[in-house]
Amino acid sequence: DLSEYNILVSADGPVIIDLPQAVDAAGNNHAKDMLTRDVTNLTTYFGQFDPALLSTQYAEEIWSLYEHGELNPEVKLTGRFESTLPPVDLEGVMREIDDAREAEAARLLRLQELNE
């Protein structure tokens, strides 16, 4: 776990002094969650000293840059992120759920009729 104990802060900025674990993001299904956890922990800690950090979205920004092959040491992070996910078709999801319920009810009715 990356935490405030792994970071030295100097006039030149923060320096990570110990990378507690290396994660192959391409081969680990939990990589995004681990990154989010660590960045959230750091944001919460450093947000005590600069409350503006508490409204940032560094984890989402970093992960998006990684996914698009744009994450590199020269990238200047902003802490801002806009989701590009399409809106959820809630009506469609509810139709699928209702259809599944109806199919299950019909299946149970057939089983009940067979057992009578």
PyMOL CGO cylinders between C-alpha atoms (Angstrom):
from pymol import cmd
from pymol.cgo import CYLINDER

trace = [
    CYLINDER, 0.00, 0.00, 0.00, 1.33, 3.38, -1.00, 0.3, 1, 1, 1, 1, 1, 1,
    CYLINDER, 1.33, 3.38, -1.00, 0.86, 5.83, 1.86, 0.3, 1, 1, 1, 1, 1, 1,
    CYLINDER, 0.86, 5.83, 1.86, 2.15, 9.10, 3.23, 0.3, 1, 1, 1, 1, 1, 1,
    CYLINDER, 2.15, 9.10, 3.23, 4.98, 7.14, 4.90, 0.3, 1, 1, 1, 1, 1, 1,
    CYLINDER, 4.98, 7.14, 4.90, 6.44, 6.37, 1.47, 0.3, 1, 1, 1, 1, 1, 1,
    CYLINDER, 6.44, 6.37, 1.47, 6.72, 10.02, 0.44, 0.3, 1, 1, 1, 1, 1, 1,
    CYLINDER, 6.72, 10.02, 0.44, 9.20, 12.75, 1.29, 0.3, 1, 1, 1, 1, 1, 1,
    CYLINDER, 9.20, 12.75, 1.29, 8.08, 16.30, 0.62, 0.3, 1, 1, 1, 1, 1, 1,
    CYLINDER, 8.08, 16.30, 0.62, 10.73, 18.90, -0.17, 0.3, 1, 1, 1, 1, 1, 1,
    CYLINDER, 10.73, 18.90, -0.17, 10.82, 22.35, -1.74, 0.3, 1, 1, 1, 1, 1, 1,
    CYLINDER, 10.82, 22.35, -1.74, 11.13, 20.61, -5.12, 0.3, 1, 1, 1, 1, 1, 1,
    CYLINDER, 11.13, 20.61, -5.12, 7.97, 18.59, -4.53, 0.3, 1, 1, 1, 1, 1, 1,
    CYLINDER, 7.97, 18.59, -4.53, 7.10, 15.10, -3.35, 0.3, 1, 1, 1, 1, 1, 1,
    CYLINDER, 7.10, 15.10, -3.35, 9.42, 12.13, -3.87, 0.3, 1, 1, 1, 1, 1, 1,
    CYLINDER, 9.42, 12.13, -3.87, 8.27, 8.54, -3.50, 0.3, 1, 1, 1, 1, 1, 1,
    CYLINDER, 8.27, 8.54, -3.50, 11.00, 6.77, -1.56, 0.3, 1, 1, 1, 1, 1, 1,
    CYLINDER, 11.00, 6.77, -1.56, 9.58, 3.26, -1.45, 0.3, 1, 1, 1, 1, 1, 1,
    CYLINDER, 9.58, 3.26, -1.45, 7.32, 1.56, -3.93, 0.3, 1, 1, 1, 1, 1, 1,
    CYLINDER, 7.32, 1.56, -3.93, 5.70, -1.07, -1.73, 0.3, 1, 1, 1, 1, 1, 1,
    CYLINDER, 5.70, -1.07, -1.73, 4.47, -3.19, -4.60, 0.3, 1, 1, 1, 1, 1, 1,
    CYLINDER, 4.47, -3.19, -4.60, 4.74, -3.29, -8.33, 0.3, 1, 1, 1, 1, 1, 1,
    CYLINDER, 4.74, -3.29, -8.33, 1.54, -4.18, -10.15, 0.3, 1, 1, 1, 1, 1, 1,
    CYLINDER, 1.54, -4.18, -10.15, 1.32, -5.19, -13.79, 0.3, 1, 1, 1, 1, 1, 1,
    CYLINDER, 1.32, -5.19, -13.79, -1.82, -3.25, -14.67, 0.3, 1, 1, 1, 1, 1, 1,
    CYLINDER, -1.82, -3.25, -14.67, -2.26, -5.19, -17.90, 0.3, 1, 1, 1, 1, 1, 1,
    CYLINDER, -2.26, -5.19, -17.90, -2.26, -8.51, -16.06, 0.3, 1, 1, 1, 1, 1, 1,
    CYLINDER, -2.26, -8.51, -16.06, -3.99, -7.69, -12.78, 0.3, 1, 1, 1, 1, 1, 1,
    CYLINDER, -3.99, -7.69, -12.78, -7.76, -7.25, -12.69, 0.3, 1, 1, 1, 1, 1, 1,
    CYLINDER, -7.76, -7.25, -12.69, -7.45, -5.37, -9.39, 0.3, 1, 1, 1, 1, 1, 1,
    CYLINDER, -7.45, -5.37, -9.39, -4.87, -2.83, -10.58, 0.3, 1, 1, 1, 1, 1, 1,
    CYLINDER, -4.87, -2.83, -10.58, -7.37, 0.00, -11.01, 0.3, 1, 1, 1, 1, 1, 1,
    CYLINDER, -7.37, 0.00, -11.01, -8.88, -0.62, -7.58, 0.3, 1, 1, 1, 1, 1, 1,
    CYLINDER, -8.88, -0.62, -7.58, -5.41, -0.73, -5.99, 0.3, 1, 1, 1, 1, 1, 1,
    CYLINDER, -5.41, -0.73, -5.99, -4.41, 2.53, -7.67, 0.3, 1, 1, 1, 1, 1, 1,
    CYLINDER, -4.41, 2.53, -7.67, -7.67, 4.18, -6.63, 0.3, 1, 1, 1, 1, 1, 1,
    CYLINDER, -7.67, 4.18, -6.63, -7.23, 3.00, -3.03, 0.3, 1, 1, 1, 1, 1, 1,
    CYLINDER, -7.23, 3.00, -3.03, -3.66, 4.30, -2.80, 0.3, 1, 1, 1, 1, 1, 1,
    CYLINDER, -3.66, 4.30, -2.80, -4.38, 7.64, -4.47, 0.3, 1, 1, 1, 1, 1, 1,
    CYLINDER, -4.38, 7.64, -4.47, -7.49, 8.12, -2.32, 0.3, 1, 1, 1, 1, 1, 1,
    CYLINDER, -7.49, 8.12, -2.32, -5.45, 7.41, 0.83, 0.3, 1, 1, 1, 1, 1, 1,
    CYLINDER, -5.45, 7.41, 0.83, -2.86, 9.99, -0.22, 0.3, 1, 1, 1, 1, 1, 1,
    CYLINDER, -2.86, 9.99, -0.22, -5.51, 12.53, -1.19, 0.3, 1, 1, 1, 1, 1, 1,
    CYLINDER, -5.51, 12.53, -1.19, -7.23, 12.11, 2.16, 0.3, 1, 1, 1, 1, 1, 1,
    CYLINDER, -7.23, 12.11, 2.16, -3.98, 12.51, 4.08, 0.3, 1, 1, 1, 1, 1, 1,
    CYLINDER, -3.98, 12.51, 4.08, -2.61, 15.50, 2.17, 0.3, 1, 1, 1, 1, 1, 1,
    CYLINDER, -2.61, 15.50, 2.17, -6.10, 17.01, 2.02, 0.3, 1, 1, 1, 1, 1, 1,
    CYLINDER, -6.10, 17.01, 2.02, -5.73, 17.70, 5.74, 0.3, 1, 1, 1, 1, 1, 1,
    CYLINDER, -5.73, 17.70, 5.74, -3.13, 20.30, 4.80, 0.3, 1, 1, 1, 1, 1, 1,
    CYLINDER, -3.13, 20.30, 4.80, -4.67, 21.48, 1.52, 0.3, 1, 1, 1, 1, 1, 1,
    CYLINDER, -4.67, 21.48, 1.52, -8.45, 20.87, 1.52, 0.3, 1, 1, 1, 1, 1, 1,
    CYLINDER, -8.45, 20.87, 1.52, -8.65, 21.67, -2.22, 0.3, 1, 1, 1, 1, 1, 1,
    CYLINDER, -8.65, 21.67, -2.22, -7.09, 18.25, -2.84, 0.3, 1, 1, 1, 1, 1, 1,
    CYLINDER, -7.09, 18.25, -2.84, -10.18, 16.55, -1.45, 0.3, 1, 1, 1, 1, 1, 1,
    CYLINDER, -10.18, 16.55, -1.45, -12.22, 17.44, -4.54, 0.3, 1, 1, 1, 1, 1, 1,
    CYLINDER, -12.22, 17.44, -4.54, -9.65, 16.16, -7.05, 0.3, 1, 1, 1, 1, 1, 1,
    CYLINDER, -9.65, 16.16, -7.05, -9.90, 13.03, -9.17, 0.3, 1, 1, 1, 1, 1, 1,
    CYLINDER, -9.90, 13.03, -9.17, -6.27, 12.05, -9.64, 0.3, 1, 1, 1, 1, 1, 1,
    CYLINDER, -6.27, 12.05, -9.64, -6.89, 8.29, -9.63, 0.3, 1, 1, 1, 1, 1, 1,
    CYLINDER, -6.89, 8.29, -9.63, -9.46, 8.52, -12.42, 0.3, 1, 1, 1, 1, 1, 1,
    CYLINDER, -9.46, 8.52, -12.42, -7.25, 10.90, -14.40, 0.3, 1, 1, 1, 1, 1, 1,
    CYLINDER, -7.25, 10.90, -14.40, -4.16, 8.67, -14.05, 0.3, 1, 1, 1, 1, 1, 1,
    CYLINDER, -4.16, 8.67, -14.05, -6.07, 5.52, -14.99, 0.3, 1, 1, 1, 1, 1, 1,
    CYLINDER, -6.07, 5.52, -14.99, -7.64, 7.17, -18.04, 0.3, 1, 1, 1, 1, 1, 1,
    CYLINDER, -7.64, 7.17, -18.04, -4.23, 8.37, -19.23, 0.3, 1, 1, 1, 1, 1, 1,
    CYLINDER, -4.23, 8.37, -19.23, -2.86, 4.84, -18.72, 0.3, 1, 1, 1, 1, 1, 1,
    CYLINDER, -2.86, 4.84, -18.72, -5.75, 3.24, -20.65, 0.3, 1, 1, 1, 1, 1, 1,
    CYLINDER, -5.75, 3.24, -20.65, -5.20, 5.60, -23.57, 0.3, 1, 1, 1, 1, 1, 1,
    CYLINDER, -5.20, 5.60, -23.57, -1.41, 5.06, -23.60, 0.3, 1, 1, 1, 1, 1, 1,
    CYLINDER, -1.41, 5.06, -23.60, -0.80, 8.69, -22.67, 0.3, 1, 1, 1, 1, 1, 1,
    CYLINDER, -0.80, 8.69, -22.67, 0.65, 8.28, -19.16, 0.3, 1, 1, 1, 1, 1, 1,
    CYLINDER, 0.65, 8.28, -19.16, 4.31, 9.22, -19.01, 0.3, 1, 1, 1, 1, 1, 1,
    CYLINDER, 4.31, 9.22, -19.01, 6.62, 11.12, -16.63, 0.3, 1, 1, 1, 1, 1, 1,
    CYLINDER, 6.62, 11.12, -16.63, 6.17, 14.39, -18.56, 0.3, 1, 1, 1, 1, 1, 1,
    CYLINDER, 6.17, 14.39, -18.56, 2.38, 14.46, -18.15, 0.3, 1, 1, 1, 1, 1, 1,
    CYLINDER, 2.38, 14.46, -18.15, 1.26, 17.25, -15.84, 0.3, 1, 1, 1, 1, 1, 1,
    CYLINDER, 1.26, 17.25, -15.84, -1.68, 15.97, -13.82, 0.3, 1, 1, 1, 1, 1, 1,
    CYLINDER, -1.68, 15.97, -13.82, -4.58, 18.32, -13.13, 0.3, 1, 1, 1, 1, 1, 1,
    CYLINDER, -4.58, 18.32, -13.13, -6.71, 16.32, -10.73, 0.3, 1, 1, 1, 1, 1, 1,
    CYLINDER, -6.71, 16.32, -10.73, -9.66, 16.82, -13.07, 0.3, 1, 1, 1, 1, 1, 1,
    CYLINDER, -9.66, 16.82, -13.07, -11.42, 14.05, -14.94, 0.3, 1, 1, 1, 1, 1, 1,
    CYLINDER, -11.42, 14.05, -14.94, -14.51, 13.91, -17.11, 0.3, 1, 1, 1, 1, 1, 1,
    CYLINDER, -14.51, 13.91, -17.11, -16.10, 10.53, -17.56, 0.3, 1, 1, 1, 1, 1, 1,
    CYLINDER, -16.10, 10.53, -17.56, -16.78, 9.51, -21.13, 0.3, 1, 1, 1, 1, 1, 1,
    CYLINDER, -16.78, 9.51, -21.13, -19.09, 6.67, -20.19, 0.3, 1, 1, 1, 1, 1, 1,
    CYLINDER, -19.09, 6.67, -20.19, -22.36, 6.66, -22.08, 0.3, 1, 1, 1, 1, 1, 1,
    CYLINDER, -22.36, 6.66, -22.08, -25.52, 7.11, -20.03, 0.3, 1, 1, 1, 1, 1, 1,
    CYLINDER, -25.52, 7.11, -20.03, -27.06, 3.93, -18.64, 0.3, 1, 1, 1, 1, 1, 1,
    CYLINDER, -27.06, 3.93, -18.64, -30.17, 2.64, -20.41, 0.3, 1, 1, 1, 1, 1, 1,
    CYLINDER, -30.17, 2.64, -20.41, -32.06, 2.09, -17.16, 0.3, 1, 1, 1, 1, 1, 1,
    CYLINDER, -32.06, 2.09, -17.16, -35.33, 1.28, -18.93, 0.3, 1, 1, 1, 1, 1, 1,
    CYLINDER, -35.33, 1.28, -18.93, -33.55, -1.40, -20.96, 0.3, 1, 1, 1, 1, 1, 1,
    CYLINDER, -33.55, -1.40, -20.96, -31.95, -2.87, -17.85, 0.3, 1, 1, 1, 1, 1, 1,
    CYLINDER, -31.95, -2.87, -17.85, -35.32, -2.95, -16.08, 0.3, 1, 1, 1, 1, 1, 1,
    CYLINDER, -35.32, -2.95, -16.08, -36.90, -4.66, -19.12, 0.3, 1, 1, 1, 1, 1, 1,
    CYLINDER, -36.90, -4.66, -19.12, -34.22, -7.36, -18.99, 0.3, 1, 1, 1, 1, 1, 1,
    CYLINDER, -34.22, -7.36, -18.99, -34.84, -7.88, -15.27, 0.3, 1, 1, 1, 1, 1, 1,
    CYLINDER, -34.84, -7.88, -15.27, -38.61, -8.08, -15.78, 0.3, 1, 1, 1, 1, 1, 1,
    CYLINDER, -38.61, -8.08, -15.78, -38.16, -10.53, -18.68, 0.3, 1, 1, 1, 1, 1, 1,
    CYLINDER, -38.16, -10.53, -18.68, -35.91, -12.71, -16.52, 0.3, 1, 1, 1, 1, 1, 1,
    CYLINDER, -35.91, -12.71, -16.52, -38.45, -12.65, -13.67, 0.3, 1, 1, 1, 1, 1, 1,
    CYLINDER, -38.45, -12.65, -13.67, -41.26, -13.64, -16.04, 0.3, 1, 1, 1, 1, 1, 1,
    CYLINDER, -41.26, -13.64, -16.04, -39.18, -16.45, -17.54, 0.3, 1, 1, 1, 1, 1, 1,
    CYLINDER, -39.18, -16.45, -17.54, -38.31, -17.76, -14.07, 0.3, 1, 1, 1, 1, 1, 1,
    CYLINDER, -38.31, -17.76, -14.07, -41.96, -17.58, -12.96, 0.3, 1, 1, 1, 1, 1, 1,
    CYLINDER, -41.96, -17.58, -12.96, -43.00, -19.54, -16.06, 0.3, 1, 1, 1, 1, 1, 1,
    CYLINDER, -43.00, -19.54, -16.06, -40.27, -22.13, -15.42, 0.3, 1, 1, 1, 1, 1, 1,
    CYLINDER, -40.27, -22.13, -15.42, -41.38, -22.57, -11.80, 0.3, 1, 1, 1, 1, 1, 1,
    CYLINDER, -41.38, -22.57, -11.80, -45.01, -22.90, -12.90, 0.3, 1, 1, 1, 1, 1, 1,
    CYLINDER, -45.01, -22.90, -12.90, -44.06, -25.65, -15.38, 0.3, 1, 1, 1, 1, 1, 1,
    CYLINDER, -44.06, -25.65, -15.38, -42.13, -27.49, -12.66, 0.3, 1, 1, 1, 1, 1, 1,
    CYLINDER, -42.13, -27.49, -12.66, -45.06, -27.19, -10.29, 0.3, 1, 1, 1, 1, 1, 1,
    CYLINDER, -45.06, -27.19, -10.29, -47.46, -28.57, -12.94, 0.3, 1, 1, 1, 1, 1, 1,
    CYLINDER, -47.46, -28.57, -12.94, -45.12, -31.51, -13.60, 0.3, 1, 1, 1, 1, 1, 1,
    CYLINDER, -45.12, -31.51, -13.60, -45.00, -32.36, -9.89, 0.3, 1, 1, 1, 1, 1, 1,
    CYLINDER, -45.00, -32.36, -9.89, -48.80, -32.37, -9.48, 0.3, 1, 1, 1, 1, 1, 1,
]
cmd.load_cgo(trace, "trace")
